[in-house]
Amino acid sequence: MGGMLSMLVRSCKSALSRQRTPLVEQRTTPSGNPLPSVVHQVVQQQQLGPGRLLLVGDVHGCLDELQQLLLEVGFKRGIDNLVFVGDLVNKGPKSAEVVSTVRQWCSDPQLHTWAVRGNHDESALKAARLHAQQQPVGAKYHWVGLLEPEDVQFLARLPFSLQVQGYNILVVHAGLVPGVPLQQQELTMLIKMRELLRGPDGSWQGLEKGQEGSQAWAGVWQGPQHVFFGHDAKRRLQDCPYATGLDTGCVYGGRLTACVLPPLADLLAKVNRLDPAGASSSADQPLEPGGNSSSGSKLKSSSTGGFWLGGQGGRGTLTDLGGRLVSVASAVAYEKPGGRKSAENHRTGQWMVLP
């Protein structure tokens, strides 16, 4: 009897241990960093400035090109809103400076600036934590030694997704698996996926790299929110009906791209012109990525001051959002796709045009 009881106790302990494992995993990010206090951030309408909304593709340390892009669009600091789709750092010449600059913008609520976490921001945070423990980080991350403690804390706070109320848009770095609620999306997929593969049961599986039968996730995405993302420089600009990919390979000698949306007040005025009767009750319900809406009108306002766009289930295209794309050319090719960069570039921080 005693032996059976002992076995039962051991079995229960083993089961409890297995049950605790997911809880432990949920406290860390894919690279083993602590989870940010806000994993999925929501920008409330009252947090927005009165101007336009700019969404900027992967900067990768290209500070000069970022500043040129903001000049090109006539960005008005403190009036316009600014969102980065992740991968602020690595590969380019001024990663530490980009982090410091964007951190200062994001820290001031009057500047209306936000950013999501990319896979390179995630790996740089891990390298910075190792550097603080006086552990080697490799030549790729030599620049993390230039970060101030506030910069590291900023990287640690970056969320994995950002919803902007009113515009009904969602920002992630890499991608989303259709049919999966946002809170149940794998964090690894949010910062690394590029492709989808249909499973035997009809569901979608996210993939970091393509394989036979897979396809770009953005072309499959059907809303309800329009998604802005980066990460997939090989495909350059992805202008899909309900998802816009903004990584146009600046660090590889391509371009740095922004999508410029009009002020929310202008869009709301458009809603009122097209739908004077106001919102239907279905438009007031929050929608999850991959969810459905029964609303079939072209534009409907909501009681929260936002609106649902599009003709099918509340989805909105870039045209519906009034978006336009603006880009500037990279000064040089700082790196070739696949990571080619000379060890001398890493060591000295000097950059040259690659053949």
N, C-alpha and C positions, 0 to 999 in steps of 0.2 A: 504493500500500500504506500509506504514511504517513498519507494523508488518511483512509483507511478506519479505521485504528487510532485516529486522533484523534476521529473521529465516534463510535467505539465507547466511548472513554473518556468523552466528553461524555454519551453515552446512559446509561452506568452511573452517572455522577455525578447525572444528573437522576433516575434511578430511586431512588438512595439518598436523595436529597433528599425525594422523595415519601414514601418509607418512614419518614423521620424525622418527618414532619409530625404523625402521630398521637401520637408520643411527646412532642412539644412541647405539643400540646393537652392531653395527660393531666396535665401538670404545673400546669395552671391550672384554675380554676373557671369556671363560665359567665360571671362578670363580670370575669374576668382576674385574680382574686386567686390567690396561691399555694395549691396544694392543701394541706389539713390533713394532718398526719402520719398521722392515722387517718381514712380516708374513711368506712369502715363500722365503727362501734364495737360491741363485744359487752360487755355487762355480765355478768360471771360471777356465779354464784349466791352465792359467798362475799363478793361486794362489797355485797350487799343488806343493808339493815337488817332487823330482825326484824318490823317492822310492815307496814302496808299499802303499796300502790303507787298513787300518784296521778299521773295523766297530765293535764296542763293544756293547754287550747287556746291560741290566739293571744292573747298579752298586749298587744302593740302599745303598749308604754309606759304601760299602765294599772296602775301600781303599787298604787294604793289598792284597786282591785278585786281584785288578786291577793292582797293581805294580807287583805282581807275574805273571800275564798274559802277561804284556808287556815284562818281562824278558823271559818268555817262548817262545815268538815269535821272540825274538831278535830285539825288536823295536829300531830303530835308530832315535833319536829325531833330528828334523831339516832336516831329509832326508825323512823318512816315513811320511805318512799322517794318521790322526786319527780322527774318527767320532764316536760320542756317540748317541745311538738311544733313549735317554731320560730316565727319572727316575734315575737321578744321586743320589737322596736322599730318606730319610725315611726308617724306619724299621731296617737298619743296624747300626753299631756302630760309623761311622765317617762321617756323612752327611756333617757337616760344613767343614771338612777337604777336602772332595771330591770336594765340590763347589769351595773352595779356590784354590785347585790344578788345576782343569780343567779350571777355570776362568783365571788363569795365563797362561796356555797353549794356550787358545783361544785368549788371548789378544795380543799375540806375533805372527805377521804374519809369522815369520821365523820358527815357530813350526808347522804350517799347521794342526791345530786342530779345529774341529767344533763339535757342539752338537745341537740336537733338543730338544724341550720341551716335557716332559712327564706329565702325569696327577699328579704325585707326585711333580714334580718341580713346576707345576702350583699352587697346593694347598699350597706348602711351601712358595711360593712367597706371596700368600695372607696372610699366617700366619706371615711372616716377616713384612708385611705392618701393620698388626694389632699390632704386638709387638712394632713397632716403635711409634704407637699411644698409647702405654701403655694399650692395651686391652688384655684380656686373650686369650691364643691360645691353651691351653690344653696340657696334658703331651706328646702327640704324637709329638708335635712340640717344645718341650723344647729347642732343639738344635738351633733354629733360632736366639736365643739371642747371639750365638757365631759368627754369620755372621758379616763381615765387610760391610760397606756401598757399597763398590765395588762389594762384592759378591751378594748383593741384586740387584744391577744394572745389574749384569751379568745374573741373573735369569730372570729379566724383559726383557732382550734383546733376550732371546732364541726364535728362530723361531719355527713355527709349522711344517715346512717341509724343506728339504734340497735336492737340486738337484746337482749332481756332473757332470759337463760337461766332455765330453770325455768318461767316463765310461758308460754314459747313465743309471745312477741309481738314485733312489729316496729314501730318508730316511724319515720315519715318525715314531712316537712312537707306534701308535696302529694299524691303518688301513686306507684303502681307499675304497670308494664305487665305483665299476666298472661303467663306462659310465658317470661319473660326472667329468668335468674338475677340475683341481686342485684348481683354484681360487674359484670354487663354492662348494668345499667340506666343510661340517660343521666342525668347529674347534673342537667341542666336539667329533666328530667321529675320528678325527685325533689323539686324545690323549686317547680315551676311548673304541672305538669299538673293538669287537672280532669276531662278527658273522654277517652273512648276512641272510636276509629273503626275498624271492621273493614276490613282491606285485602282486595284481590282474592284473595290467597293464604290468607285465613282468619286471618292474624295480626292482632294489635291494634297500633294506632298511638296514642301518647299525644298529647293536644292540650292547649294552655294554655287555649284558648277553644273553646266548642262550635261545631259547624257541622252542617249537615244530615246526619242519620243517626248522629250521635255520641250518646253517653250517659255518665252519670257513671260513673267507673271503679270506685267503691267497690261498686256493685251487681253488678258483673261479677266482682269478686275472689272467688276460691274457696279461698284459703289456699295452703299449709298453715298459715302463721302468721296470727294475727289482727293486723290492722294498725290502728294509731291514727295519725291525721293531722289536719291543720288546713287552712288556706289558702282553703277554699271558703266564705267567709262568706255568700255569696248563698243558698246552700242551707241555711244554719244547721246544726243537728244532723243528722248522717247516721248513722242506726242501722241499718246493713246487717248481714247475718248474719256476715260475716267481716272487716268493716272498720267502724271507728267514727270519724266526722268530728267534731272538737271545736271548730271555729271557729264560734261562735254570735254573732259580730259585736259583741263588747263595745265596741270603739272606735267603732262606728256607733250606739251607744245600745242595743245588745242586751244580751247576758249573757256573762259569763266562765264557762266550763264546765270541769269536771274529771270524769274517770272514776276511780272509786275501786275498786281491786281488793283483795281480802282478803290478809292475810299469806300468803306462799308456803307456810308450814308448815301453814296451814289447808287450802289446796288439796291439798297432798300427803296430808294426813290423809283428805281426801275420796277421793283416788285409792286409798289403801290400803283404805278401807271398800268401795269398789266393785270393786276388782280385787286381792284379797289375794294372788293368785298372782304379782303383779309384772309386769314388762315383758316384751314379746315382743322378739325380736332386731331386728325392723324398727323398733321404737320408739327404739332406741339410735342410729339413723342420723341425722346432721344433715340437715335439709331446707332447700332453697332456695326462695325465693318463686316460685310458679308450678310447683313440682315436684310429685311424687306420692309417696304412701306406700301401702304395701300393707296397713297396719293398718286394721282395721275396727271395733275396739272403741270403746266410748263414752269411756272414760278409761283411759289406760295410763301408768304411771310409766316412767321411763328410768333407766339406770344412772348418769346424771349428776345424778340427784336432781330432774330436771324431769319434765314429762309432756306427752303429746300429747293434745289435747282434740278432741272432736267425733266425729260418727258416720261421716263420710265422709273417708277419707284423712288422718286425724289433725288435721282442722281444728277450731277452737274458736270458738263463738259467745260473745257477751258474757255470756249466761246461764251457759254452761259455766264461764266465768272467774269468775263470781260478782260481776261488775261492777255498780256503780250510778252513776248520773249525778247530779252536784250542780252547781248554778250560782248565781251572784249577779248582780243587775242592775247595769248600768253607771250611774255617777253622772250622766253627761250623754252626749249624742251629740257626740263630739269631732270627728267627720268624717262626711260623707255618703258612701255607696258611690260610687265613681268619682273620689274624691279631692278633693271640694269642701271647702276650708278657707280662711278668709280670710288674706290676706297679713299682716294685723296679728297674727293668731294665730301665724303662723310667726315674725314678727319679735320679738314680745314674749314668747312662750311663755305668754300668757294665753289661757284657753279659755272658750267660751261655748256655751250650748245653741243648736244650729243649727235653723232652722225647717224 
